[in-house]
Amino acid sequence: MDFDHQTVVAFSKSWGLFYLIALSIGVLVYVFRPSNKKRFDKAKKSILDKDDTPWT
């Protein structure tokens, strides 16, 4: 099979969209999984825990 520029462009146009959609769905599943709630809440609060004090 000859891989010229047109073949690679056609492949990326046809399968690249499906790849990006699958990747987006994977990210959304990871973000909204209930077992990650504690981890994300801790990350949200840890930024303010260390720097939320007045300068002395």
All heavy atoms as atom14 arrays in JSON, in Angstrom:
{
  "sequence": "MDFDHQTVVAFSKSWGLFYLIALSIGVLVYVFRPSNKKRFDKAKKSILDKDDTPWT",
  "atom14_mask": [
    [1, 1, 1, 1, 1, 1, 1, 1, 0, 0, 0, 0, 0, 0],
    [1, 1, 1, 1, 1, 1, 1, 1, 0, 0, 0, 0, 0, 0],
    [1, 1, 1, 1, 1, 1, 1, 1, 1, 1, 1, 0, 0, 0],
    [1, 1, 1, 1, 1, 1, 1, 1, 0, 0, 0, 0, 0, 0],
    [1, 1, 1, 1, 1, 1, 1, 1, 1, 1, 0, 0, 0, 0],
    [1, 1, 1, 1, 1, 1, 1, 1, 1, 0, 0, 0, 0, 0],
    [1, 1, 1, 1, 1, 1, 1, 0, 0, 0, 0, 0, 0, 0],
    [1, 1, 1, 1, 1, 1, 1, 0, 0, 0, 0, 0, 0, 0],
    [1, 1, 1, 1, 1, 1, 1, 0, 0, 0, 0, 0, 0, 0],
    [1, 1, 1, 1, 1, 0, 0, 0, 0, 0, 0, 0, 0, 0],
    [1, 1, 1, 1, 1, 1, 1, 1, 1, 1, 1, 0, 0, 0],
    [1, 1, 1, 1, 1, 1, 0, 0, 0, 0, 0, 0, 0, 0],
    [1, 1, 1, 1, 1, 1, 1, 1, 1, 0, 0, 0, 0, 0],
    [1, 1, 1, 1, 1, 1, 0, 0, 0, 0, 0, 0, 0, 0],
    [1, 1, 1, 1, 1, 1, 1, 1, 1, 1, 1, 1, 1, 1],
    [1, 1, 1, 1, 0, 0, 0, 0, 0, 0, 0, 0, 0, 0],
    [1, 1, 1, 1, 1, 1, 1, 1, 0, 0, 0, 0, 0, 0],
    [1, 1, 1, 1, 1, 1, 1, 1, 1, 1, 1, 0, 0, 0],
    [1, 1, 1, 1, 1, 1, 1, 1, 1, 1, 1, 1, 0, 0],
    [1, 1, 1, 1, 1, 1, 1, 1, 0, 0, 0, 0, 0, 0],
    [1, 1, 1, 1, 1, 1, 1, 1, 0, 0, 0, 0, 0, 0],
    [1, 1, 1, 1, 1, 0, 0, 0, 0, 0, 0, 0, 0, 0],
    [1, 1, 1, 1, 1, 1, 1, 1, 0, 0, 0, 0, 0, 0],
    [1, 1, 1, 1, 1, 1, 0, 0, 0, 0, 0, 0, 0, 0],
    [1, 1, 1, 1, 1, 1, 1, 1, 0, 0, 0, 0, 0, 0],
    [1, 1, 1, 1, 0, 0, 0, 0, 0, 0, 0, 0, 0, 0],
    [1, 1, 1, 1, 1, 1, 1, 0, 0, 0, 0, 0, 0, 0],
    [1, 1, 1, 1, 1, 1, 1, 1, 0, 0, 0, 0, 0, 0],
    [1, 1, 1, 1, 1, 1, 1, 0, 0, 0, 0, 0, 0, 0],
    [1, 1, 1, 1, 1, 1, 1, 1, 1, 1, 1, 1, 0, 0],
    [1, 1, 1, 1, 1, 1, 1, 0, 0, 0, 0, 0, 0, 0],
    [1, 1, 1, 1, 1, 1, 1, 1, 1, 1, 1, 0, 0, 0],
    [1, 1, 1, 1, 1, 1, 1, 1, 1, 1, 1, 0, 0, 0],
    [1, 1, 1, 1, 1, 1, 1, 0, 0, 0, 0, 0, 0, 0],
    [1, 1, 1, 1, 1, 1, 0, 0, 0, 0, 0, 0, 0, 0],
    [1, 1, 1, 1, 1, 1, 1, 1, 0, 0, 0, 0, 0, 0],
    [1, 1, 1, 1, 1, 1, 1, 1, 1, 0, 0, 0, 0, 0],
    [1, 1, 1, 1, 1, 1, 1, 1, 1, 0, 0, 0, 0, 0],
    [1, 1, 1, 1, 1, 1, 1, 1, 1, 1, 1, 0, 0, 0],
    [1, 1, 1, 1, 1, 1, 1, 1, 1, 1, 1, 0, 0, 0],
    [1, 1, 1, 1, 1, 1, 1, 1, 0, 0, 0, 0, 0, 0],
    [1, 1, 1, 1, 1, 1, 1, 1, 1, 0, 0, 0, 0, 0],
    [1, 1, 1, 1, 1, 0, 0, 0, 0, 0, 0, 0, 0, 0],
    [1, 1, 1, 1, 1, 1, 1, 1, 1, 0, 0, 0, 0, 0],
    [1, 1, 1, 1, 1, 1, 1, 1, 1, 0, 0, 0, 0, 0],
    [1, 1, 1, 1, 1, 1, 0, 0, 0, 0, 0, 0, 0, 0],
    [1, 1, 1, 1, 1, 1, 1, 1, 0, 0, 0, 0, 0, 0],
    [1, 1, 1, 1, 1, 1, 1, 1, 0, 0, 0, 0, 0, 0],
    [1, 1, 1, 1, 1, 1, 1, 1, 0, 0, 0, 0, 0, 0],
    [1, 1, 1, 1, 1, 1, 1, 1, 1, 0, 0, 0, 0, 0],
    [1, 1, 1, 1, 1, 1, 1, 1, 0, 0, 0, 0, 0, 0],
    [1, 1, 1, 1, 1, 1, 1, 1, 0, 0, 0, 0, 0, 0],
    [1, 1, 1, 1, 1, 1, 1, 0, 0, 0, 0, 0, 0, 0],
    [1, 1, 1, 1, 1, 1, 1, 0, 0, 0, 0, 0, 0, 0],
    [1, 1, 1, 1, 1, 1, 1, 1, 1, 1, 1, 1, 1, 1],
    [1, 1, 1, 1, 1, 1, 1, 0, 0, 0, 0, 0, 0, 0]
  ],
  "atom14_positions": [
    [[0.85, -1.18, 0.0], [0.0, 0.0, 0.0], [0.89, 1.24, 0.0], [1.82, 1.35, 0.79], [-0.91, -0.02, 1.22], [-1.86, 1.12, 1.27], [-3.0, 0.88, 2.65], [-4.19, 2.08, 2.21], [0.0, 0.0, 0.0], [0.0, 0.0, 0.0], [0.0, 0.0, 0.0], [0.0, 0.0, 0.0], [0.0, 0.0, 0.0], [0.0, 0.0, 0.0]],
    [[0.6, 2.16, -0.87], [1.41, 3.36, -1.02], [0.83, 4.47, -0.13], [-0.34, 4.82, -0.24], [1.41, 3.79, -2.48], [2.38, 4.92, -2.74], [3.31, 5.07, -1.93], [2.21, 5.63, -3.74], [0.0, 0.0, 0.0], [0.0, 0.0, 0.0], [0.0, 0.0, 0.0], [0.0, 0.0, 0.0], [0.0, 0.0, 0.0], [0.0, 0.0, 0.0]],
    [[1.67, 5.01, 0.77], [1.24, 6.08, 1.65], [1.73, 7.42, 1.12], [2.79, 7.9, 1.48], [1.78, 5.87, 3.08], [1.11, 4.76, 3.81], [1.79, 3.6, 4.11], [-0.2, 4.87, 4.21], [1.18, 2.57, 4.78], [-0.83, 3.86, 4.89], [-0.14, 2.7, 5.18], [0.0, 0.0, 0.0], [0.0, 0.0, 0.0], [0.0, 0.0, 0.0]],
    [[0.93, 8.0, 0.26], [1.27, 9.34, -0.21], [0.5, 10.36, 0.63], [-0.23, 10.01, 1.56], [0.98, 9.51, -1.7], [-0.49, 9.26, -2.02], [-1.2, 8.73, -1.15], [-0.91, 9.61, -3.14], [0.0, 0.0, 0.0], [0.0, 0.0, 0.0], [0.0, 0.0, 0.0], [0.0, 0.0, 0.0], [0.0, 0.0, 0.0], [0.0, 0.0, 0.0]],
    [[0.67, 11.61, 0.32], [0.08, 12.68, 1.11], [-1.45, 12.61, 1.1], [-2.1, 12.8, 2.13], [0.55, 14.04, 0.59], [0.04, 15.19, 1.37], [-1.06, 15.92, 0.99], [0.46, 15.72, 2.56], [-1.3, 16.86, 1.9], [-0.39, 16.76, 2.85], [0.0, 0.0, 0.0], [0.0, 0.0, 0.0], [0.0, 0.0, 0.0], [0.0, 0.0, 0.0]],
    [[-2.04, 12.35, -0.03], [-3.5, 12.3, -0.13], [-4.09, 11.16, 0.71], [-5.15, 11.31, 1.31], [-3.92, 12.15, -1.6], [-3.56, 13.35, -2.45], [-4.29, 14.6, -1.99], [-5.42, 14.54, -1.51], [-3.63, 15.74, -2.11], [0.0, 0.0, 0.0], [0.0, 0.0, 0.0], [0.0, 0.0, 0.0], [0.0, 0.0, 0.0], [0.0, 0.0, 0.0]],
    [[-3.4, 10.04, 0.76], [-3.88, 8.91, 1.56], [-3.85, 9.24, 3.05], [-4.8, 8.95, 3.79], [-3.02, 7.67, 1.29], [-3.0, 7.41, -0.11], [-3.55, 6.46, 2.02], [0.0, 0.0, 0.0], [0.0, 0.0, 0.0], [0.0, 0.0, 0.0], [0.0, 0.0, 0.0], [0.0, 0.0, 0.0], [0.0, 0.0, 0.0], [0.0, 0.0, 0.0]],
    [[-2.78, 9.86, 3.49], [-2.65, 10.22, 4.91], [-3.68, 11.29, 5.27], [-4.3, 11.22, 6.34], [-1.22, 10.71, 5.22], [-1.12, 11.24, 6.63], [-0.22, 9.59, 4.99], [0.0, 0.0, 0.0], [0.0, 0.0, 0.0], [0.0, 0.0, 0.0], [0.0, 0.0, 0.0], [0.0, 0.0, 0.0], [0.0, 0.0, 0.0], [0.0, 0.0, 0.0]],
    [[-3.92, 12.26, 4.4], [-4.91, 13.3, 4.67], [-6.31, 12.69, 4.74], [-7.1, 13.02, 5.63], [-4.84, 14.4, 3.6], [-6.03, 15.33, 3.69], [-3.55, 15.18, 3.73], [0.0, 0.0, 0.0], [0.0, 0.0, 0.0], [0.0, 0.0, 0.0], [0.0, 0.0, 0.0], [0.0, 0.0, 0.0], [0.0, 0.0, 0.0], [0.0, 0.0, 0.0]],
    [[-6.63, 11.8, 3.83], [-7.95, 11.14, 3.85], [-8.13, 10.32, 5.12], [-9.21, 10.33, 5.72], [-8.1, 10.27, 2.61], [0.0, 0.0, 0.0], [0.0, 0.0, 0.0], [0.0, 0.0, 0.0], [0.0, 0.0, 0.0], [0.0, 0.0, 0.0], [0.0, 0.0, 0.0], [0.0, 0.0, 0.0], [0.0, 0.0, 0.0], [0.0, 0.0, 0.0]],
    [[-7.09, 9.61, 5.54], [-7.18, 8.82, 6.77], [-7.37, 9.71, 7.98], [-8.21, 9.43, 8.85], [-5.92, 7.97, 6.94], [-5.91, 7.16, 8.2], [-6.65, 5.99, 8.28], [-5.19, 7.56, 9.3], [-6.66, 5.24, 9.44], [-5.19, 6.82, 10.46], [-5.92, 5.65, 10.53], [0.0, 0.0, 0.0], [0.0, 0.0, 0.0], [0.0, 0.0, 0.0]],
    [[-6.62, 10.8, 8.06], [-6.72, 11.68, 9.23], [-8.07, 12.4, 9.25], [-8.62, 12.64, 10.33], [-5.59, 12.68, 9.25], [-5.69, 13.57, 8.16], [0.0, 0.0, 0.0], [0.0, 0.0, 0.0], [0.0, 0.0, 0.0], [0.0, 0.0, 0.0], [0.0, 0.0, 0.0], [0.0, 0.0, 0.0], [0.0, 0.0, 0.0], [0.0, 0.0, 0.0]],
    [[-8.61, 12.73, 8.11], [-9.93, 13.38, 8.09], [-11.03, 12.42, 8.49], [-12.0, 12.81, 9.14], [-10.21, 13.95, 6.7], [-9.49, 15.23, 6.41], [-9.91, 15.79, 5.07], [-9.23, 17.12, 4.8], [-9.67, 17.68, 3.52], [0.0, 0.0, 0.0], [0.0, 0.0, 0.0], [0.0, 0.0, 0.0], [0.0, 0.0, 0.0], [0.0, 0.0, 0.0]],
    [[-10.91, 11.18, 8.11], [-11.98, 10.23, 8.41], [-11.89, 9.68, 9.83], [-12.91, 9.51, 10.5], [-11.97, 9.08, 7.41], [-10.76, 8.39, 7.49], [0.0, 0.0, 0.0], [0.0, 0.0, 0.0], [0.0, 0.0, 0.0], [0.0, 0.0, 0.0], [0.0, 0.0, 0.0], [0.0, 0.0, 0.0], [0.0, 0.0, 0.0], [0.0, 0.0, 0.0]],
    [[-10.71, 9.38, 10.34], [-10.59, 8.76, 11.65], [-10.17, 9.72, 12.75], [-10.34, 9.43, 13.93], [-9.61, 7.6, 11.6], [-10.16, 6.47, 10.8], [-9.84, 6.13, 9.53], [-11.18, 5.55, 11.2], [-10.59, 5.07, 9.12], [-11.42, 4.68, 10.13], [-11.92, 5.39, 12.38], [-12.36, 3.66, 10.19], [-12.85, 4.37, 12.43], [-13.06, 3.53, 11.35]],
    [[-9.64, 10.88, 12.39], [-9.21, 11.84, 13.4], [-10.36, 12.37, 14.22], [-10.26, 12.56, 15.43], [0.0, 0.0, 0.0], [0.0, 0.0, 0.0], [0.0, 0.0, 0.0], [0.0, 0.0, 0.0], [0.0, 0.0, 0.0], [0.0, 0.0, 0.0], [0.0, 0.0, 0.0], [0.0, 0.0, 0.0], [0.0, 0.0, 0.0], [0.0, 0.0, 0.0]],
    [[-11.49, 12.61, 13.58], [-12.67, 13.09, 14.3], [-13.15, 12.06, 15.3], [-13.46, 12.39, 16.44], [-13.78, 13.44, 13.31], [-15.09, 13.9, 13.92], [-14.88, 15.21, 14.68], [-16.14, 14.06, 12.85], [0.0, 0.0, 0.0], [0.0, 0.0, 0.0], [0.0, 0.0, 0.0], [0.0, 0.0, 0.0], [0.0, 0.0, 0.0], [0.0, 0.0, 0.0]],
    [[-13.2, 10.79, 14.9], [-13.64, 9.74, 15.82], [-12.66, 9.58, 16.98], [-13.07, 9.33, 18.12], [-13.81, 8.41, 15.09], [-14.88, 8.44, 14.05], [-14.59, 8.17, 12.73], [-16.18, 8.77, 14.38], [-15.58, 8.2, 11.77], [-17.18, 8.82, 13.43], [-16.87, 8.53, 12.12], [0.0, 0.0, 0.0], [0.0, 0.0, 0.0], [0.0, 0.0, 0.0]],
    [[-11.38, 9.75, 16.71], [-10.38, 9.69, 17.77], [-10.59, 10.8, 18.78], [-10.55, 10.57, 19.99], [-8.98, 9.76, 17.15], [-7.88, 9.94, 18.14], [-7.45, 8.89, 18.94], [-7.26, 11.17, 18.31], [-6.44, 9.05, 19.86], [-6.25, 11.36, 19.22], [-5.84, 10.29, 19.99], [-4.85, 10.46, 20.9], [0.0, 0.0, 0.0], [0.0, 0.0, 0.0]],
    [[-10.81, 12.03, 18.32], [-11.0, 13.15, 19.23], [-12.3, 13.02, 20.02], [-12.35, 13.38, 21.2], [-10.98, 14.46, 18.45], [-9.61, 14.86, 17.92], [-9.71, 16.13, 17.08], [-8.62, 15.05, 19.04], [0.0, 0.0, 0.0], [0.0, 0.0, 0.0], [0.0, 0.0, 0.0], [0.0, 0.0, 0.0], [0.0, 0.0, 0.0], [0.0, 0.0, 0.0]],
    [[-13.34, 12.52, 19.4], [-14.6, 12.3, 20.11], [-14.42, 11.25, 21.2], [-14.88, 11.42, 22.34], [-15.73, 11.92, 19.13], [-16.1, 13.12, 18.26], [-16.94, 11.39, 19.87], [-17.06, 12.81, 17.14], [0.0, 0.0, 0.0], [0.0, 0.0, 0.0], [0.0, 0.0, 0.0], [0.0, 0.0, 0.0], [0.0, 0.0, 0.0], [0.0, 0.0, 0.0]],
    [[-13.74, 10.15, 20.89], [-13.5, 9.1, 21.88], [-12.63, 9.62, 23.03], [-12.88, 9.31, 24.2], [-12.83, 7.89, 21.23], [0.0, 0.0, 0.0], [0.0, 0.0, 0.0], [0.0, 0.0, 0.0], [0.0, 0.0, 0.0], [0.0, 0.0, 0.0], [0.0, 0.0, 0.0], [0.0, 0.0, 0.0], [0.0, 0.0, 0.0], [0.0, 0.0, 0.0]],
    [[-11.63, 10.43, 22.71], [-10.79, 11.01, 23.74], [-11.59, 11.95, 24.64], [-11.44, 11.93, 25.87], [-9.62, 11.75, 23.11], [-8.59, 12.32, 24.04], [-7.83, 11.21, 24.76], [-7.61, 13.19, 23.27], [0.0, 0.0, 0.0], [0.0, 0.0, 0.0], [0.0, 0.0, 0.0], [0.0, 0.0, 0.0], [0.0, 0.0, 0.0], [0.0, 0.0, 0.0]],
    [[-12.47, 12.75, 24.06], [-13.3, 13.67, 24.85], [-14.25, 12.91, 25.75], [-14.45, 13.29, 26.91], [-14.09, 14.58, 23.91], [-13.23, 15.34, 23.12], [0.0, 0.0, 0.0], [0.0, 0.0, 0.0], [0.0, 0.0, 0.0], [0.0, 0.0, 0.0], [0.0, 0.0, 0.0], [0.0, 0.0, 0.0], [0.0, 0.0, 0.0], [0.0, 0.0, 0.0]],
    [[-14.84, 11.86, 25.25], [-15.73, 11.04, 26.08], [-14.96, 10.41, 27.23], [-15.44, 10.36, 28.37], [-16.45, 9.99, 25.22], [-17.46, 10.67, 24.3], [-17.13, 8.94, 26.08], [-18.07, 9.76, 23.27], [0.0, 0.0, 0.0], [0.0, 0.0, 0.0], [0.0, 0.0, 0.0], [0.0, 0.0, 0.0], [0.0, 0.0, 0.0], [0.0, 0.0, 0.0]],
    [[-13.75, 9.95, 26.95], [-12.91, 9.37, 28.01], [-12.58, 10.38, 29.1], [-12.61, 10.06, 30.28], [0.0, 0.0, 0.0], [0.0, 0.0, 0.0], [0.0, 0.0, 0.0], [0.0, 0.0, 0.0], [0.0, 0.0, 0.0], [0.0, 0.0, 0.0], [0.0, 0.0, 0.0], [0.0, 0.0, 0.0], [0.0, 0.0, 0.0], [0.0, 0.0, 0.0]],
    [[-12.27, 11.6, 28.71], [-11.98, 12.66, 29.69], [-13.21, 12.98, 30.51], [-13.14, 13.15, 31.74], [-11.43, 13.91, 28.98], [-11.39, 15.1, 29.92], [-10.05, 13.64, 28.41], [0.0, 0.0, 0.0], [0.0, 0.0, 0.0], [0.0, 0.0, 0.0], [0.0, 0.0, 0.0], [0.0, 0.0, 0.0], [0.0, 0.0, 0.0], [0.0, 0.0, 0.0]],
    [[-14.37, 13.07, 29.87], [-15.6, 13.37, 30.61], [-15.96, 12.26, 31.58], [-16.41, 12.53, 32.7], [-16.75, 13.6, 29.63], [-16.69, 14.93, 28.87], [-17.81, 14.98, 27.83], [-16.79, 16.09, 29.82], [0.0, 0.0, 0.0], [0.0, 0.0, 0.0], [0.0, 0.0, 0.0], [0.0, 0.0, 0.0], [0.0, 0.0, 0.0], [0.0, 0.0, 0.0]],
    [[-15.75, 11.02, 31.19], [-16.01, 9.9, 32.1], [-15.08, 9.97, 33.31], [-15.5, 9.78, 34.45], [-15.86, 8.54, 31.37], [-15.79, 7.39, 32.34], [-16.99, 8.36, 30.38], [0.0, 0.0, 0.0], [0.0, 0.0, 0.0], [0.0, 0.0, 0.0], [0.0, 0.0, 0.0], [0.0, 0.0, 0.0], [0.0, 0.0, 0.0], [0.0, 0.0, 0.0]],
    [[-13.82, 10.31, 33.08], [-12.87, 10.43, 34.19], [-13.24, 11.58, 35.12], [-13.18, 11.44, 36.34], [-11.46, 10.65, 33.63], [-10.44, 10.94, 34.7], [-9.97, 9.93, 35.52], [-9.96, 12.22, 34.9], [-9.04, 10.19, 36.51], [-9.03, 12.51, 35.88], [-8.58, 11.48, 36.68], [-7.67, 11.75, 37.66], [0.0, 0.0, 0.0], [0.0, 0.0, 0.0]],
    [[-13.62, 12.7, 34.56], [-13.92, 13.88, 35.37], [-15.18, 13.68, 36.2], [-15.22, 14.05, 37.37], [-14.05, 15.13, 34.47], [-14.66, 16.29, 35.22], [-12.7, 15.51, 33.91], [0.0, 0.0, 0.0], [0.0, 0.0, 0.0], [0.0, 0.0, 0.0], [0.0, 0.0, 0.0], [0.0, 0.0, 0.0], [0.0, 0.0, 0.0], [0.0, 0.0, 0.0]],
    [[-16.21, 13.1, 35.63], [-17.48, 12.98, 36.33], [-17.66, 11.65, 37.05], [-18.76, 11.36, 37.52], [-18.64, 13.22, 35.37], [-18.72, 14.65, 34.93], [-18.46, 15.01, 33.61], [-19.02, 15.65, 35.83], [-18.52, 16.33, 33.22], [-19.1, 16.97, 35.45], [-18.84, 17.31, 34.13], [0.0, 0.0, 0.0], [0.0, 0.0, 0.0], [0.0, 0.0, 0.0]],
    [[-16.61, 10.87, 37.19], [-16.69, 9.62, 37.95], [-16.83, 9.97, 39.43], [-16.07, 10.78, 39.96], [-15.44, 8.8, 37.71], [-15.41, 7.53, 38.51], [-14.17, 6.76, 38.25], [-14.42, 5.92, 37.09], [-13.47, 5.3, 36.43], [-12.22, 5.45, 36.77], [-13.77, 4.53, 35.41], [0.0, 0.0, 0.0], [0.0, 0.0, 0.0], [0.0, 0.0, 0.0]],
    [[-17.79, 9.38, 40.12], [-18.01, 9.72, 41.53], [-16.81, 9.43, 42.43], [-16.61, 10.11, 43.44], [-19.2, 8.85, 41.94], [-19.91, 8.54, 40.68], [-18.84, 8.48, 39.62], [0.0, 0.0, 0.0], [0.0, 0.0, 0.0], [0.0, 0.0, 0.0], [0.0, 0.0, 0.0], [0.0, 0.0, 0.0], [0.0, 0.0, 0.0], [0.0, 0.0, 0.0]],
    [[-15.99, 8.46, 42.09], [-14.86, 8.14, 42.96], [-13.77, 9.2, 42.9], [-12.88, 9.21, 43.76], [-14.27, 6.78, 42.57], [-13.76, 6.83, 41.24], [0.0, 0.0, 0.0], [0.0, 0.0, 0.0], [0.0, 0.0, 0.0], [0.0, 0.0, 0.0], [0.0, 0.0, 0.0], [0.0, 0.0, 0.0], [0.0, 0.0, 0.0], [0.0, 0.0, 0.0]],
    [[-13.8, 10.1, 41.94], [-12.79, 11.17, 41.85], [-13.23, 12.44, 42.56], [-12.47, 13.41, 42.58], [-12.5, 11.49, 40.38], [-11.72, 10.4, 39.71], [-10.99, 9.67, 40.34], [-11.88, 10.29, 38.4], [0.0, 0.0, 0.0], [0.0, 0.0, 0.0], [0.0, 0.0, 0.0], [0.0, 0.0, 0.0], [0.0, 0.0, 0.0], [0.0, 0.0, 0.0]],
    [[-14.41, 12.47, 43.15], [-14.91, 13.69, 43.78], [-14.0, 14.14, 44.92], [-13.68, 15.33, 45.01], [-16.33, 13.47, 44.28], [-16.94, 14.72, 44.89], [-18.4, 14.51, 45.18], [-19.05, 15.64, 45.88], [-18.63, 16.97, 45.57], [0.0, 0.0, 0.0], [0.0, 0.0, 0.0], [0.0, 0.0, 0.0], [0.0, 0.0, 0.0], [0.0, 0.0, 0.0]],
    [[-13.56, 13.23, 45.76], [-12.68, 13.61, 46.87], [-11.37, 14.21, 46.37], [-10.88, 15.2, 46.9], [-12.38, 12.4, 47.76], [-13.53, 11.96, 48.62], [-13.12, 10.8, 49.49], [-14.25, 10.28, 50.3], [-13.85, 9.14, 51.14], [0.0, 0.0, 0.0], [0.0, 0.0, 0.0], [0.0, 0.0, 0.0], [0.0, 0.0, 0.0], [0.0, 0.0, 0.0]],
    [[-10.82, 13.61, 45.34], [-9.55, 14.09, 44.8], [-9.68, 15.5, 44.23], [-8.84, 16.36, 44.47], [-9.07, 13.14, 43.7], [-7.76, 13.55, 43.09], [-7.36, 12.65, 41.95], [-7.29, 11.27, 42.4], [-7.29, 10.23, 41.58], [-7.37, 10.41, 40.3], [-7.21, 9.0, 42.06], [0.0, 0.0, 0.0], [0.0, 0.0, 0.0], [0.0, 0.0, 0.0]],
    [[-10.76, 15.75, 43.51], [-10.94, 17.07, 42.92], [-11.3, 18.12, 43.97], [-10.88, 19.27, 43.87], [-12.0, 17.03, 41.82], [-11.55, 16.29, 40.59], [-12.43, 15.45, 39.92], [-10.27, 16.43, 40.1], [-12.03, 14.78, 38.79], [-9.86, 15.76, 38.96], [-10.74, 14.93, 38.31], [0.0, 0.0, 0.0], [0.0, 0.0, 0.0], [0.0, 0.0, 0.0]],
    [[-12.07, 17.74, 44.98], [-12.38, 18.68, 46.06], [-11.12, 19.03, 46.85], [-10.91, 20.19, 47.23], [-13.43, 18.09, 47.0], [-14.82, 18.12, 46.41], [-15.06, 18.91, 45.46], [-15.68, 17.36, 46.89], [0.0, 0.0, 0.0], [0.0, 0.0, 0.0], [0.0, 0.0, 0.0], [0.0, 0.0, 0.0], [0.0, 0.0, 0.0], [0.0, 0.0, 0.0]],
    [[-10.26, 18.04, 47.08], [-9.01, 18.31, 47.78], [-8.11, 19.23, 46.95], [-7.5, 20.16, 47.49], [-8.28, 16.99, 48.05], [-7.0, 17.16, 48.8], [-6.32, 15.82, 49.03], [-4.98, 16.02, 49.69], [-4.24, 14.77, 49.81], [0.0, 0.0, 0.0], [0.0, 0.0, 0.0], [0.0, 0.0, 0.0], [0.0, 0.0, 0.0], [0.0, 0.0, 0.0]],
    [[-8.05, 19.02, 45.66], [-7.24, 19.89, 44.8], [-7.8, 21.3, 44.75], [-7.06, 22.29, 44.72], [-7.18, 19.3, 43.39], [0.0, 0.0, 0.0], [0.0, 0.0, 0.0], [0.0, 0.0, 0.0], [0.0, 0.0, 0.0], [0.0, 0.0, 0.0], [0.0, 0.0, 0.0], [0.0, 0.0, 0.0], [0.0, 0.0, 0.0], [0.0, 0.0, 0.0]],
    [[-9.13, 21.41, 44.78], [-9.75, 22.73, 44.75], [-9.43, 23.51, 46.02], [-9.15, 24.71, 45.97], [-11.26, 22.56, 44.6], [-12.03, 23.87, 44.59], [-13.51, 23.64, 44.37], [-14.14, 23.04, 45.58], [-15.61, 22.96, 45.5], [0.0, 0.0, 0.0], [0.0, 0.0, 0.0], [0.0, 0.0, 0.0], [0.0, 0.0, 0.0], [0.0, 0.0, 0.0]],
    [[-9.44, 22.84, 47.16], [-9.23, 23.53, 48.43], [-7.75, 23.68, 48.79], [-7.39, 24.57, 49.54], [-9.95, 22.77, 49.55], [-11.45, 22.82, 49.4], [-12.14, 22.01, 50.46], [-13.64, 22.05, 50.24], [-14.34, 21.21, 51.2], [0.0, 0.0, 0.0], [0.0, 0.0, 0.0], [0.0, 0.0, 0.0], [0.0, 0.0, 0.0], [0.0, 0.0, 0.0]],
    [[-6.89, 22.83, 48.26], [-5.49, 22.88, 48.65], [-4.79, 24.13, 48.14], [-3.8, 24.56, 48.72], [-4.76, 21.64, 48.14], [-4.66, 21.68, 46.74], [0.0, 0.0, 0.0], [0.0, 0.0, 0.0], [0.0, 0.0, 0.0], [0.0, 0.0, 0.0], [0.0, 0.0, 0.0], [0.0, 0.0, 0.0], [0.0, 0.0, 0.0], [0.0, 0.0, 0.0]],
    [[-5.28, 24.72, 47.08], [-4.67, 25.95, 46.55], [-4.85, 27.07, 47.56], [-3.93, 27.86, 47.81], [-5.29, 26.31, 45.2], [-4.94, 25.24, 44.18], [-4.83, 27.67, 44.74], [-5.66, 25.39, 42.87], [0.0, 0.0, 0.0], [0.0, 0.0, 0.0], [0.0, 0.0, 0.0], [0.0, 0.0, 0.0], [0.0, 0.0, 0.0], [0.0, 0.0, 0.0]],
    [[-6.0, 27.16, 48.15], [-6.28, 28.23, 49.11], [-5.75, 27.93, 50.5], [-5.51, 28.85, 51.27], [-7.78, 28.49, 49.18], [-8.43, 28.99, 47.88], [-9.92, 29.11, 48.06], [-7.82, 30.3, 47.45], [0.0, 0.0, 0.0], [0.0, 0.0, 0.0], [0.0, 0.0, 0.0], [0.0, 0.0, 0.0], [0.0, 0.0, 0.0], [0.0, 0.0, 0.0]],
    [[-5.56, 26.69, 50.87], [-5.1, 26.36, 52.21], [-3.72, 26.93, 52.51], [-3.47, 27.43, 53.59], [-5.08, 24.86, 52.41], [-6.47, 24.28, 52.51], [-7.43, 25.05, 52.72], [-6.61, 23.04, 52.4], [0.0, 0.0, 0.0], [0.0, 0.0, 0.0], [0.0, 0.0, 0.0], [0.0, 0.0, 0.0], [0.0, 0.0, 0.0], [0.0, 0.0, 0.0]],
    [[-2.8, 26.88, 51.56], [-1.43, 27.28, 51.82], [-1.22, 28.77, 51.64], [-0.4, 29.37, 52.32], [-0.5, 26.52, 50.88], [-0.5, 25.04, 51.12], [0.35, 24.31, 50.1], [0.21, 22.81, 50.33], [0.84, 22.06, 49.25], [0.0, 0.0, 0.0], [0.0, 0.0, 0.0], [0.0, 0.0, 0.0], [0.0, 0.0, 0.0], [0.0, 0.0, 0.0]],
    [[-1.93, 29.4, 50.72], [-1.67, 30.79, 50.39], [-2.72, 31.76, 50.92], [-2.63, 32.94, 50.66], [-1.59, 30.96, 48.87], [-0.44, 30.16, 48.28], [0.53, 29.93, 49.01], [-0.53, 29.8, 47.1], [0.0, 0.0, 0.0], [0.0, 0.0, 0.0], [0.0, 0.0, 0.0], [0.0, 0.0, 0.0], [0.0, 0.0, 0.0], [0.0, 0.0, 0.0]],
    [[-3.68, 31.29, 51.65], [-4.77, 32.14, 52.09], [-4.51, 32.7, 53.48], [-5.36, 32.65, 54.36], [-6.09, 31.36, 52.06], [-7.29, 32.29, 52.14], [-7.15, 33.46, 51.78], [-8.37, 31.83, 52.55], [0.0, 0.0, 0.0], [0.0, 0.0, 0.0], [0.0, 0.0, 0.0], [0.0, 0.0, 0.0], [0.0, 0.0, 0.0], [0.0, 0.0, 0.0]],
    [[-3.33, 33.23, 53.68], [-3.0, 33.85, 54.96], [-2.42, 35.23, 54.68], [-1.79, 35.47, 53.65], [-1.97, 33.01, 55.71], [-0.8, 32.86, 54.91], [-2.53, 31.64, 56.06], [0.0, 0.0, 0.0], [0.0, 0.0, 0.0], [0.0, 0.0, 0.0], [0.0, 0.0, 0.0], [0.0, 0.0, 0.0], [0.0, 0.0, 0.0], [0.0, 0.0, 0.0]],
    [[-2.62, 36.17, 55.6], [-2.06, 37.5, 55.39], [-0.54, 37.5, 55.56], [0.02, 36.66, 56.25], [-2.72, 38.35, 56.47], [-3.2, 37.4, 57.49], [-3.44, 36.09, 56.8], [0.0, 0.0, 0.0], [0.0, 0.0, 0.0], [0.0, 0.0, 0.0], [0.0, 0.0, 0.0], [0.0, 0.0, 0.0], [0.0, 0.0, 0.0], [0.0, 0.0, 0.0]],
    [[0.09, 38.45, 54.9], [1.55, 38.57, 55.02], [1.9, 39.12, 56.39], [1.21, 39.98, 56.93], [2.09, 39.52, 53.97], [2.06, 38.94, 52.58], [1.23, 37.97, 52.1], [2.91, 39.3, 51.5], [1.5, 37.72, 50.8], [2.52, 38.53, 50.39], [3.92, 40.21, 51.36], [3.14, 38.63, 49.17], [4.54, 40.31, 50.14], [4.16, 39.51, 49.06]],
    [[2.97, 38.62, 56.95], [3.39, 39.12, 58.26], [4.66, 39.9, 58.16], [5.4, 39.84, 57.25], [3.6, 37.96, 59.25], [4.55, 37.06, 58.69], [2.3, 37.27, 59.53], [0.0, 0.0, 0.0], [0.0, 0.0, 0.0], [0.0, 0.0, 0.0], [0.0, 0.0, 0.0], [0.0, 0.0, 0.0], [0.0, 0.0, 0.0], [0.0, 0.0, 0.0]]
  ]
}
